[in-house]
Amino acid sequence: MSEINNNETKVEETNPVAKAKAVIEELRQENTRREEILKREEEITARNMLSGQSSAGQVPAQTKEETPKEYAQRIMEGRK
């Protein structure tokens, strides 16, 4: 009888349907895990937005471009 059980497990290991089911189960577990991570990230983002720590709505400081006249004047004065 133990030989039959061993043969059955070997058949299950090589059975593509059984492999596919195992892969599907692994993917479901991974998707559940990713959903939990996404929920945590969304909560953190929302908390940051409500506490004023997000970068939304902030305008970066614009640098003023130097005109050729200003450049020439700066060079002639010896400033860098």
C-alpha positions in Angstrom: 0.0 0.0 0.0 2.8 2.4 0.7 4.0 2.0 -2.9 0.6 3.1 -4.1 0.7 6.2 -2.0 4.1 7.0 -3.2 3.0 6.6 -6.8 0.0 8.8 -6.2 2.1 11.6 -4.8 4.5 11.3 -7.7 1.6 11.6 -10.1 0.3 14.6 -8.2 3.8 16.3 -8.3 4.0 15.8 -12.1 0.3 16.6 -12.7 0.2 20.1 -14.4 -3.2 20.8 -13.0 -2.0 20.3 -9.5 1.0 22.5 -10.2 -1.3 25.2 -11.7 -3.6 25.1 -8.6 -0.5 25.5 -6.3 0.7 28.5 -8.4 -2.8 30.0 -8.3 -2.9 29.6 -4.5 0.5 31.3 -4.1 -0.6 34.1 -6.4 -3.8 34.6 -4.3 -1.7 34.8 -1.1 0.7 37.3 -2.7 -2.2 39.4 -4.0 -3.7 39.5 -0.5 -0.4 40.5 1.0 0.0 43.3 -1.7 -3.5 44.6 -1.0 -2.6 44.9 2.7 0.6 46.8 1.9 -1.3 49.1 -0.5 -3.9 49.8 2.2 -1.1 50.7 4.6 0.5 53.0 2.0 -2.8 54.7 1.3 -3.3 55.3 5.1 0.2 56.8 5.4 -0.3 59.0 2.4 -3.7 60.2 3.7 -2.2 60.9 7.2 0.7 62.9 5.6 -1.7 64.9 3.5 -3.9 65.8 6.5 -1.0 66.6 8.7 0.5 69.0 6.1 3.6 66.8 5.4 2.8 66.0 1.8 4.4 67.8 -1.1 1.0 68.5 -2.8 0.4 72.1 -3.7 3.9 73.2 -3.0 5.5 75.2 -5.8 9.3 74.8 -6.1 11.2 78.1 -5.9 11.9 79.4 -9.4 15.3 80.6 -10.2 15.7 83.8 -12.1 17.6 83.6 -15.3 20.4 86.0 -15.7 20.2 88.3 -18.7 23.3 88.8 -20.9 23.5 92.4 -19.6 23.5 91.3 -16.0 26.1 88.6 -16.8 28.4 91.1 -18.4 28.0 93.5 -15.5 28.7 90.8 -12.9 31.8 89.7 -14.8 33.1 93.2 -15.2 32.7 93.8 -11.5 34.7 90.7 -10.8 31.9 88.8 -9.0 31.4 85.1 -9.7 
